Amino acid sequence: MPKFLKFICFLAIGLGLVWLVTHNLTDKEKDDIFNSLEHANYWLLIPVIIVGIASHWYRAVRWKLIMEPMGYHPSTLNTFFAVMVGYLANLAVPRLGEVTRCGIVARYEKIPVDKLVGTMIAERAVDMLLLLILMVITVVIQIDVIGGLFVAEIWHPIENKLGSAGSSRSLIIVGALVILILLIYIVFRLIARSTIGIKIRALAHGVWDGIRSIGQMEKKGWFIFYSILIWAMYFAMMYLGFYCMEETRYLGLKAALAVLIIGSVGMIVTPGGTGAYQFLVQRTLMVYGVLDTTAYAFGWIVWSAQTLLVLVVGLGSLVALPLLNRAQTPSEKAGHTV
C-alpha cells in the first residue's frame, strides 16, 4: 500500500505537469504539436534505441567491476537483465528499480543483497558526480544561453525560498534537526545490543563493504572508462534524436548536452519522467529558438523512444531470467560462463 500510494503521488505530479503545459493551448497550438509528431522521421530513432541498449549493457558491465573486489563474478547476462528490470520498475516508482535489480542479482547469483545495495549506492554516487560535473560544464560553456535558464528556474526559486524564511523559522528548523539527531542516537544506543540492533549493524556492514569495493577495484581505469562511455552514449542518444525532426536538425552538440542534463532531472522527479521530462525538454529547447509546440513534441518523441526501449527489453528480461537460469547447470552457474 505505501508503494502504491507513492506511485499515485509521483504519477499525479507527472500528469499535473502535462496538464500545466497543455491546458492553455489553443487549437492551433495543439494542431502544431500533432503536426510535428506526424511529420517526424521515426526510423531515425532506431540508432537512438540501439545506442540506448548498448549504454545499459555497459552499465551492467561496470556494475560487475564493483562486485569483483568482494569475490563475486556474476554473469553479464543476468546483470544486464537485472538492470533492465530495474529500469522497468522505475517506470512505476522512482528509485524502486535500484532495490529491484539488487534483489534479482541476489536471487540468481547468490550474492548477499546488502553488499549489492552498497555497490548500487557507490555506482549511483559516481553517476551523480558525473551529472553534477556535466551540469557545471554545460552552464560554463553556455553561460549566455543556459546561464539565464539556470538563474531563472533554479537559483531564483532557491533564493526566494531562503529569503522568505525568517530567522525564527530557521532557528526552529535547526532546533528540530538537533532534537531528531539526539533521538536517533538514543534509540540506536538502546537497541544496539538487541537482536534488531545486531541485524542492523550486520546490514550496515554489508552495505559498507559494497561501497568500499569501489576503492578496492584493480580495474579502476576500466571503471572510469565505462562511466564516461555510458554518459557519452546518453549524449549520443540525444544528439541523434535531433535528426528525427526538421526543426531540431540544426541544433548542435551544446544543445544536446543541455537537453541531456536538464532532461535527466525530469527522469528523476516522476515515474519514468512522465510530464516532468517533456516539460523540462520543452523549456530547454525554447532557449535555443525552437517553437514551444515543436519543443514539446520533441520531448514526447524522445521520451517515448526511451520508454518503449525499457518496456520491451525490461519485459523481455523478466521472461528471459528464469529461462536462462533454469537452462544453466549448477557447474555453469559456478563458472559464470556467460
ZANUBA-325946 format. One line per 10 residues: number of its first residue (from 0); their letters; for each residue z negated, x, y negated of N, C-alpha, C. Coordinates in steps of 0.001 Angstrom, whole numbers, always signed. Each point is the difference from the previous one (the first is absolute). Layout:
NUM = a = Z X Y Z X Y Z X Y; ...
This chain:
0 = mpkflkficf = +0 +809 +1216 +0 -809 -1216 +0 +848 -1275; -854 +1065 -120 +65 +830 -1208 +1376 +628 -197; +637 +482 +1091 +1325 +582 -115 +1013 -1050 -451; -151 -1226 +538 +919 -1071 -383 -157 -337 -1477; -1247 -56 -476 -241 -291 -1415 +534 +1118 -889; -157 +1252 +468 +535 +1124 -768 +1520 -88 -91; +641 -375 +1125 +1453 -150 +5 +434 -1073 -990; -709 -1143 +13 +337 -1097 -913 -165 +443 -1451; -1056 +762 -262 -270 +469 -1362 +1118 +908 -506; +348 +1011 +802 +1046 +939 -413 +1364 -680 -78
10 = laiglglvwl = +264 -919 +938 +1269 -710 -34 +96 -869 -1247; -1127 -608 -384 -20 -821 -1214 +312 +846 -1233; -519 +1248 -24 +306 +896 -1119 +1498 +270 -59; +589 +293 +1171 +1428 +285 +46 +840 -1184 -426; -327 -1184 +516 +747 -1201 -375 -222 -342 -1470; -1200 +303 -483 -266 -231 -1423 +884 +868 -886; +226 +1255 +420 +885 +877 -764 +1440 -484 +66; +417 -512 +1155 +1348 -578 +98 +134 -1166 -967; -1011 -864 -29 +30 -1147 -916 -10 +465 -1458; -794 +1046 -295 -93 +502 -1367 +1362 +446 -523
20 = vthnltdkek = +789 +621 +883 +1306 +507 -415 +1040 -1114 -84; -95 -987 +880 +1098 -959 +144 -230 -1348 -693; -1245 -347 -356 -233 -1381 -433 +631 -327 -1355; +233 +1017 -822 +608 -254 -1311 +1490 +322 -43; +596 +287 +1150 +1418 +331 +27 +851 -1215 -337; +1022 +233 -795 +957 -1068 -290 +967 -132 +1176; +782 -1079 -9 +981 -187 +1070 +1003 +1143 +34; +377 +498 -1178 +960 +1106 -55 -599 +1268 +597; -1275 +266 -292 -651 +1188 +537 -125 -91 +1524; -306 -1189 +498 -48 -185 +1458 +1371 +230 +614
30 = ddifnsleha = +1045 -505 -670 +1365 +217 +489 +344 +1490 -5; -479 +723 -1021 +262 +1443 -72 -644 +744 +1166; -1214 -412 +360 -691 +643 +1125 +759 -244 +1298; +359 -1254 +244 +723 -326 +1232 +1385 +645 +15; +613 +115 -1172 +1304 +649 -86 -107 +1487 +351; -1073 +645 -487 -220 +1416 +326 -243 +180 +1500; -772 -910 +579 -269 +70 +1432 +1264 -243 +814; +843 -898 -490 +1209 -365 +729 +1028 +1135 +6; +95 +734 -1108 +1033 +1027 -127 -478 +1396 +399; -1223 +136 +457 -490 +1303 +451 +693 +414 +1292
40 = nywllipvii = +194 +1294 +175 +627 +537 +1216 -1100 +372 +994; -287 -925 +904 -1119 +205 +917 +303 +1020 +1090; +1273 +307 +232 +334 +1035 +976 -552 +1348 -424; -105 +208 -1312 -504 +1276 -492 -1508 +150 +209; -654 -1081 +456 -1418 +89 +316 -243 +617 +1378; +1071 +105 +806 -161 +599 +1332 -513 +1435 -87; +575 +864 -871 -576 +1346 -138 -1462 -32 -456; -351 -976 -846 -1384 -126 -460 -926 -255 +1182; +414 -882 +895 -823 -346 +1161 -102 +1188 +957; +1107 +732 +183 -22 +1165 +892 -962 +1059 -527
50 = vgiashwyra = +67 +269 -1305 -908 +979 -600 -1442 -492 +99; -198 -1311 -150 -1346 -562 +112 -594 +198 +1381; +798 -235 +1038 -477 +217 +1372 -345 +1471 +217; +853 +894 -527 -264 +1435 +139 -1311 +391 -675; -278 -589 -1169 -1248 +327 -709 -1214 -417 +821; +95 -1148 +671 -1119 -459 +831 -152 +880 +1240; +1116 +490 +537 -64 +905 +1156 -723 +1291 -367; +352 +566 -1135 -637 +1248 -415 -1453 -222 -422; -335 -1211 -404 -1413 -304 -251 -780 +80 +1312; +602 -500 +1080 -650 +80 +1309 -140 +1458 +448
60 = vrwklimepm = +1052 +800 -231 -48 +1416 +370 -1092 +726 -789; -102 -317 -1292 -1035 +635 -827 -1394 -409 +457; -164 -1253 +378 -1305 -479 +464 -433 +758 +1253; +970 +283 +869 -319 +751 +1221 -550 +1387 -331; +523 +617 -1050 -459 +1342 -378 -1481 +15 -339; -496 -1115 -598 -1417 -60 -364 -879 -147 +1236; +539 -604 +1075 -788 -211 +1212 -110 +1270 +839; +960 +907 -133 +53 +1170 +880 -1238 +890 -71; -587 +262 -1190 -1191 +861 -24 -1176 -553 +793; -6 -1320 +245 -1090 -595 +782 +317 +2 +1490
70 = gyhpstlntf = +1182 +549 +371 +362 +92 +1411 +760 -1190 +535; +527 -859 -876 +733 -1186 +431 +1483 +166 -315; +841 -397 +983 +1445 +155 -162 +682 -1302 +440; -71 -1049 -786 +617 -1276 +369 +1519 +97 +1; +643 -902 +725 +1458 -15 +11 +519 -452 -1361; +1156 +515 -374 +572 -349 -1298 +398 -1465 -45; +511 -523 +1122 +418 -1406 +17 -1190 -936 -187; -1084 +255 +716 -1188 -839 -166 -509 +63 -1443; +3 +1184 -578 -479 +159 -1373 +923 -720 -976; +1313 +114 +210 +970 -684 -864 -150 -1510 +105
80 = favmvgylan = -95 -502 +1235 -168 -1444 +183 -1281 -491 -672; -1062 +792 +90 -1268 -373 -636 +148 -63 -1520; +722 +970 -564 +243 +2 -1450 +750 -1263 -422; +1019 -372 +774 +811 -1169 -364 -781 -1303 +151; -828 -90 +1042 -841 -1197 +147 -1015 -59 -1140; -456 +1172 -443 -906 +45 -1147 +653 -546 -1252; +1243 +387 -255 +722 -541 -1155 +186 -1510 +141; +235 -449 +1226 +148 -1432 +244 -1284 -738 -348; -1144 +565 +384 -1292 -608 -322 -249 -16 -1506; +501 +1019 -701 -182 +49 -1459 +735 -1133 -722
90 = lavprlgevt = +1005 -582 +658 +679 -1145 -599 -943 -1195 -98; -1008 -24 +884 -968 -1096 -20 -1145 +295 -949; -655 +1142 +190 -1147 +377 -828 +147 +1465 -388; +11 +317 -1293 +106 +1403 -411 -1068 +870 +646; +415 +1171 +523 -846 +1017 +620 -503 -390 +1388; +299 -1230 +467 -380 -359 +1368 +757 +862 +999; +1210 +409 -362 +819 +784 +908 -576 +1356 +329; -811 +563 -911 -577 +1319 +265 -955 -62 +1185; -790 -1066 +55 -925 -178 +1124 +769 -353 +1266; +1044 -818 -165 +785 -442 +1151 +659 +1164 +716
100 = rcgivaryek = +631 +896 -755 +692 +1112 +663 -973 +953 +682; -1192 +156 -576 -1016 +826 +658 -412 -629 +1328; -163 -1318 -2 -378 -695 +1226 +1054 +109 +1090; +1277 -36 -396 +1084 +91 +983 +29 +1376 +651; -76 +1050 -810 +19 +1358 +552 -1242 +230 +861; -1132 -523 -438 -1224 +146 +789 +153 -667 +1365; +676 -1125 +41 +156 -744 +1251 +950 +703 +969; +1150 +428 -521 +1020 +544 +894 -114 +1504 +230; -682 +715 -878 -113 +1451 +144 -1420 +450 +301; -939 -955 +83 -1396 +299 +356 -629 +1012 -965
110 = ipvdklvgtm = +246 -201 -1291 -599 +844 -1032 -1088 -811 -695; -1192 +559 -219 -1066 -760 -674 +470 -560 -1343; -247 -1277 -194 +520 -671 -1192 -640 +541 -1274; -1275 +452 +70 -642 +515 -1204 +693 +1266 -503; +432 +847 +938 +716 +1207 -400 +1369 -342 -591; +643 -1019 +561 +1293 -440 -526 -146 -552 -1412; -1089 -720 -239 -248 -522 -1348 -141 +1157 -983; -658 +1060 +424 -137 +1172 -862 +1349 +633 -324; +876 +106 +1023 +1325 +579 -255 +813 -894 -917; -162 -1313 +157 +714 -937 -853 -460 +119 -1449
120 = iaeravdmll = -1327 +152 -196 -530 +162 -1359 +547 +1273 -633; +26 +1094 +785 +525 +1266 -515 +1471 -136 -369; +753 -670 +853 +1434 -183 -248 +237 -815 -1265; -742 -1074 -157 +161 -866 -1174 -453 +714 -1272; -1004 +847 +116 -446 +759 -1173 +1107 +921 -488; +715 +623 +938 +1124 +866 -370 +1096 -813 -669; +301 -1186 +555 +1030 -863 -595 -393 -446 -1407; -1274 -323 -178 -461 -417 -1324 +110 +1153 -992; -322 +1201 +453 +119 +1172 -867 +1457 +215 -412; +922 -109 +960 +1418 +158 -306 +492 -1088 -944
130 = llilmvitvv = -491 -1225 +205 +387 -1096 -888 -463 +261 -1423; -1234 +484 -160 -524 +308 -1330 +787 +1137 -650; +346 +1024 +794 +791 +1111 -530 +1366 -497 -474; +633 -848 +808 +1308 -540 -377 -100 -899 -1225; -1126 -725 -132 -208 -822 -1197 -26 +866 -1250; -767 +1094 +68 -100 +906 -1146 +1367 +601 -330; +718 +442 +1041 +1322 +579 -215 +942 -1019 -632; -50 -1233 +498 +877 -1056 -517 -258 -258 -1472; -1272 -77 -381 -343 -256 -1401 +374 +1181 -882; -266 +1217 +485 +237 +1194 -811 +1488 +208 -270
140 = iqidvigglf = +837 -119 +1029 +1424 +277 -181 +734 -1156 -675; -686 -1166 -113 +628 -1141 -658 -975 -633 -991; -685 +833 -749 -1037 -492 -895 +556 -992 -1014; +1268 +187 -388 +613 -893 -975 +337 -1360 +591; +175 -59 +1320 +368 -1261 +659 -1201 -635 +702; -549 +724 +994 -1099 -533 +794 -1314 +73 -755; -118 +943 -933 -1250 +141 -749 -406 -1291 -677; +957 -661 -627 -298 -1265 -675 -427 -1079 +972; +675 -68 +1152 -367 -989 +1020 -1398 +278 +535; -315 +1268 +239 -1319 +381 +507 -1095 -374 -995
150 = vaeiwhpien = +246 +314 -1275 -1000 -308 -1033 -203 -1499 -132; +1094 -763 -3 -90 -1448 -214 -616 -733 +1183; +378 +401 +1228 -391 -755 +1184 -1264 +521 +677; -356 +1278 -234 -1147 +590 +711 -1087 +460 -956; +359 +866 -970 -1012 +593 -858 -642 -1016 -941; +797 -801 -698 -552 -966 -950 -924 -1024 +665; +390 -597 +1164 -934 -916 +663 -1336 +648 +352; +51 +1275 +475 -1252 +705 +313 -805 +247 -1263; +681 +435 -1056 -668 +282 -1266 -651 -1247 -574; +726 -1130 +49 -544 -1258 -516 -1187 -469 +824
160 = klgsagssrs = +99 +213 +1312 -1099 -418 +880 -1261 +798 -299; +172 +1315 -174 -1154 +840 -309 -549 -302 -1383; +892 -281 -951 -437 -283 -1364 -756 -1299 -114; +368 -974 +846 -653 -1309 -68 -1379 +0 +647; -258 +1021 +806 -1307 +71 +668 -1035 +602 -946; -1010 -743 -303 -1034 +479 -909 -913 +1004 +664; -841 +662 -807 -898 +1019 +542 -1037 -610 +935; -472 -1204 -327 -995 -639 +858 +584 -318 +1374; +1250 -453 +7 +642 -301 +1280 +187 +1280 +812; +354 +1082 -671 +195 +1275 +697 -1308 +468 +627
170 = liivgalvil = -1128 -161 -732 -1298 +392 +539 -369 -835 +1220; +325 -1290 -61 -289 -884 +1132 +779 +442 +1230; +1282 +352 -208 +841 +440 +1118 -533 +1286 +605; -370 +957 -873 -534 +1269 +485 -1310 -225 +758; -869 -843 -555 -1265 -300 +662 +209 -649 +1355; +954 -930 +86 +290 -668 +1265 +511 +988 +1042; +824 +957 -429 +510 +1009 +921 -1122 +890 +528; -923 +371 -880 -1134 +828 +420 -849 -742 +1026; -289 -1271 -277 -794 -807 +933 +706 -134 +1341; +1315 -220 -47 +777 -141 +1238 -61 +1276 +826
180 = illiyivfrl = +140 +1153 -648 -62 +1281 +706 -1379 +198 +641; -1062 -353 -737 -1359 +118 +540 -198 -909 +1206; +511 -1225 -85 -131 -935 +1117 +724 +515 +1238; +1210 +539 -200 +761 +552 +1124 -771 +1155 +638; -588 +844 -848 -762 +1147 +502 -1209 -470 +806; -730 -998 -515 -1197 -513 +681 +373 -622 +1346; +1071 -823 -3 +431 -631 +1249 +418 +1049 +1016; +723 +1024 -469 +454 +1053 +905 -1188 +726 +627; -1032 +286 -797 -1177 +689 +531 -741 -872 +1018; -9 -1307 -232 -705 -904 +899 +680 -97 +1364
190 = iarstigiki = +1342 +35 +4 +710 -193 +1265 +497 +1314 +592; -332 +1120 -657 +552 +1291 +425 -314 +308 +1456; -1220 -327 +467 -412 +331 +1362 +191 -1160 +975; +521 -1085 -472 +229 -1144 +882 +1308 +180 +773; +251 -907 +964 +1242 +54 +784 +1207 -173 -892; -115 -927 -961 +1118 -228 -927 +257 +1240 -849; -1095 +624 -474 +149 +1198 -822 +668 +1135 +754; -366 +156 +1279 +607 +1055 +824 +1498 -260 +175; +359 -1274 +228 +1417 -344 +158 +769 +228 -1302; -629 -316 -1125 +660 +207 -1297 +236 +1486 -242
200 = ralahgvwdg = -1013 +822 +331 +159 +1446 -181 +1090 +561 +909; +63 -527 +1238 +1041 +453 +925 +1386 -381 -516; +106 -1232 -538 +1273 -445 -569 +398 +867 -1189; -966 +255 -888 +277 +821 -1183 +406 +1416 +406; -646 +517 +1050 +327 +1349 +481 +1431 +44 +527; +402 -1045 +739 +1362 -53 +523 +1029 -91 -1107; -301 -838 -998 +914 -123 -1143 +119 +1328 -733; -1135 +678 -178 +26 +1293 -695 +809 +1034 +780; -90 -41 +1348 +810 +906 +816 +1482 -220 -255; +380 -1289 -136 +1400 -319 -264 +452 +497 -1352
210 = irsigqmekk = -851 -176 -1007 +339 +463 -1352 +69 +1520 -44; -961 +648 +660 -76 +1461 -17 +1172 +647 +725; +621 -742 +922 +1089 +571 +798 +1175 +438 -859; +149 -623 -1180 +1125 +351 -860 -125 +1431 -514; -1228 +476 -126 -204 +1378 -432 +21 +996 +1135; -8 -501 +1251 -17 +880 +1162 +1374 +122 +664; +1016 -608 -602 +1329 +31 +584 +581 +1405 -6; +666 +363 +1093 +714 +1265 +48 +1369 -123 -654; +513 -1238 -59 +1344 -239 -531 -83 -649 -1386; -784 +599 -877 -155 -569 -1345 +1329 -59 -743
220 = gwfifysili = +840 +1013 +225 +1302 +14 -660 +850 -1193 +391; -8 -328 +1289 +751 -1167 +462 -591 -1291 -559; -1325 -50 -84 -630 -1195 -557 +435 -217 -1450; +4 +1047 -796 +446 -103 -1391 +1475 -390 -58; +806 +615 +891 +1434 -300 +32 +236 -1476 +301; -666 -523 +1032 +192 -1399 +366 -502 -936 -1104; -1071 +362 -670 -525 -830 -1087 +1017 -118 -1126; +590 +1133 -373 +1018 -3 -1057 +1251 -741 +475; +364 +223 +1279 +1193 -647 +554 -128 -1518 -5; -1173 -512 +342 -218 -1449 +30 +239 -608 -1375
230 = wamyfammyl = -564 +621 -1043 +174 -538 -1350 +1418 +228 -517; +636 +1073 +460 +1401 +220 -368 +881 -1098 +591; -344 -444 +1190 +766 -1086 +620 -260 -1331 -704; -1239 -233 -418 -282 -1200 -792 +856 +2 -1271; +81 +1169 -625 +804 +148 -1216 +1482 -252 +300; +488 +546 +1118 +1402 -192 +377 +300 -1472 +260; -938 -716 +596 +186 -1435 +236 +225 -741 -1309; -795 +332 -1006 +121 -676 -1278 +1318 +353 -686; +348 +1285 +16 +1229 +434 -664 +1235 -610 +671; +24 -4 +1331 +1121 -609 +716 +63 -1501 -249
240 = gfycmeetry = -1162 -630 -171 -30 -1432 -261 +685 -388 -1296; +15 +914 -982 +666 -289 -1271 +1475 -337 +192; +623 +550 +1035 +1441 -159 +185 +393 -1362 +570; -975 -818 +357 +358 -1312 +549 +332 -1009 -1100; -271 +340 -1260 +313 -889 -1118 +768 +772 -1064; +1020 -640 -564 +802 +639 -1040 -848 +336 -1221; -975 -861 -306 -797 +173 -1209 -994 +1155 +89; -273 +484 +1213 -974 +1079 +155 +623 +1312 +483; +1307 +4 +233 +667 +1203 +504 -140 +1178 -962; -40 -298 -1288 -5 +1073 -996 -1378 +650 -139
250 = lglkaalavl = -1031 -615 +533 -1354 +533 -139 -123 +1319 +768; -686 +949 -564 -83 +1328 +587 -1270 +256 +782; -252 +1287 +230 -1135 +427 +809 -1337 -325 -658; -64 +125 -1333 -1260 -277 -702 -400 -1465 +141; +988 -889 -102 -286 -1425 +155 -470 -302 +1415; +633 +642 +989 -405 -213 +1390 -1437 +456 +221; -366 +1123 -611 -1367 +506 +130 -997 -966 -633; +332 -528 -1163 -895 -930 -688 -191 -1286 +800; +1099 -541 +529 -84 -1235 +783 -802 +237 +1280; +194 +1162 +628 -748 +328 +1214 -1497 +18 -272
260 = iigsvgmivt = -414 +706 -1047 -1427 +174 -272 -654 -1318 -411; +614 -698 -928 -601 -1244 -489 +93 -1089 +1058; +1107 -31 +762 +116 -972 +1075 -1011 +232 +1102; -378 +1271 +231 -997 +309 +1027 -1339 -653 -311; -321 -107 -1279 -1242 -677 -405 +59 -1472 +415; +1178 -618 -177 +158 -1402 +391 -167 -206 +1486; +414 +983 +796 -135 -107 +1454 -1462 +17 +439; -855 +592 -824 -1424 +100 +330 -754 -1274 -376; +450 -673 -1068 -775 -1085 -598 -8 -1258 +846; +1159 -409 +539 +112 -1270 +728 +552 +263 +1402
270 = pggtgayqfl = -116 -982 +933 +524 +192 +1357 +1490 +332 -23; +349 +1208 +452 +1395 +407 +22 +629 +124 -1373; -808 -57 -1057 +532 +97 -1353 +585 -1287 -541; -189 -1120 +706 +590 -1274 -410 -393 -350 -1430; +1002 -204 -844 -254 -387 -1388 -246 +1190 -896; -995 +816 +338 -366 +1145 -845 +1125 +1032 -42; +612 +271 +1161 +1061 +1012 +53 +1185 -423 -874; +447 -1235 +160 +1151 -474 -778 -300 +8 -1493; -1206 -394 -353 -394 -55 -1408 +3 +1403 -621; -605 +970 +682 -88 +1355 -540 +1357 +692 -32
280 = vqrtlmvygv = +823 -239 +1015 +1351 +573 +6 +809 -579 -1156; -154 -1288 -234 +709 -625 -1115 -394 +620 -1328; -1304 +132 -239 -474 +571 -1263 +489 +1432 -181; +54 +753 +1102 +432 +1396 -85 +1488 +94 -315; +816 -772 +695 +1449 +66 -214 +392 -500 -1387; -769 -939 -528 +294 -484 -1353 -138 +1117 -1028; -906 +942 +255 -161 +1151 -895 +1276 +837 -32; +748 -6 +1101 +1239 +770 +83 +1233 -817 -400; -226 -1149 -612 +1099 -782 -535 +625 -989 +953; -612 -233 +1162 +528 -973 +945 -457 -1398 -420
290 = ldttayafgw = +900 -968 +52 -320 -1381 -354 -1156 -501 +862; -902 -774 -586 -1209 -417 +723 +308 -751 +1293; +998 -883 -27 +332 -769 +1207 +588 +910 +1082; +837 +949 -416 +576 +953 +954 -1093 +887 +591; -927 +445 -855 -1096 +854 +453 -871 -732 +1012; -234 -1282 -235 -819 -794 +921 +721 -173 +1332; +1305 -242 -59 +791 -147 +1221 -7 +1293 +809; +109 +1146 -691 -22 +1292 +697 -1330 +199 +715; -1103 -367 -650 -1309 +117 +635 -63 -789 +1299; +576 -1195 +6 +5 -823 +1204 +871 +611 +1089
300 = ivwsaqtllv = +1140 +592 -398 +901 +593 +985 -669 +1170 +713; -569 +931 -773 -632 +1180 +598 -1221 -403 +813; -795 -925 -533 -1189 -467 +729 +410 -659 +1319; +1056 -804 -25 +456 -695 +1210 +464 +994 +1054; +704 +1070 -434 +466 +1009 +950 -1185 +697 +665; -988 +376 -791 -1174 +682 +545 -803 -921 +920; -145 -1259 -401 -761 -955 +805 +714 -325 +1302; +1333 -143 -67 +778 -253 +1221 -147 +1160 +977; +31 +1221 -520 -186 +1187 +837 -1342 -68 +732; -1057 -301 -742 -1341 -42 +594 -112 -1136 +1014
310 = lvvglgslva = +570 -1152 -321 -74 -1140 +915 +717 +295 +1318; +1229 +502 -95 +795 +232 +1208 -583 +1141 +831; -216 +1157 -628 -496 +1162 +742 -1464 -203 +405; -790 -647 -867 -1401 -250 +327 -155 -933 +1188; +752 -1111 +1 -57 -929 +1138 +556 +651 +1256; +1072 +802 -169 +540 +730 +1147 -1012 +980 +571; -786 +622 -876 -1030 +939 +451 -1092 -714 +780; -354 -1203 -428 -999 -782 +731 +442 -280 +1424; +1291 -267 +155 +546 -272 +1329 +119 +1297 +807; +420 +1082 -675 +282 +1254 +696 -1260 +724 +471
320 = lpllnraqtp = -1091 -133 -740 -1216 +752 +334 -493 -251 +1429; -239 -1244 +406 -476 -211 +1376 +1052 +367 +1046; +1283 -201 -319 +1054 +339 +953 +73 +1511 +206; -49 +756 -1080 +59 +1461 +94 -1174 +548 +784; -1195 -465 -301 -1197 +556 +624 -214 -511 +1414; +589 -1157 +328 -54 -481 +1375 +960 +795 +877; +1119 +422 -599 +1016 +726 +768 -424 +1423 +291; -857 +592 -874 -423 +1376 +190 -1024 +106 +1128; +100 +1043 +761 -1008 +282 +1026 -1182 +687 -658; -1173 +5 +645 -1161 +699 -584 +293 +1464 -305
330 = sekaghtv = +779 +688 +854 +302 +1412 -242 +867 +169 -1228; +949 -931 -225 +862 +62 -1169 -820 -198 -1263; -947 -955 +46 -843 -240 -1165 -851 +1225 -306; -484 +652 +1044 -835 +1173 -225 +801 +1127 -610; +1285 +96 +361 +822 +1070 -522 +691 -331 -1301; -24 -1294 -398 +639 -440 -1245 +1444 +503 -71; +791 -425 +985 +1367 +496 +109 +910 -554 -1078; -379 -1097 -642 +875 -596 -1010 -311 +618 -1348
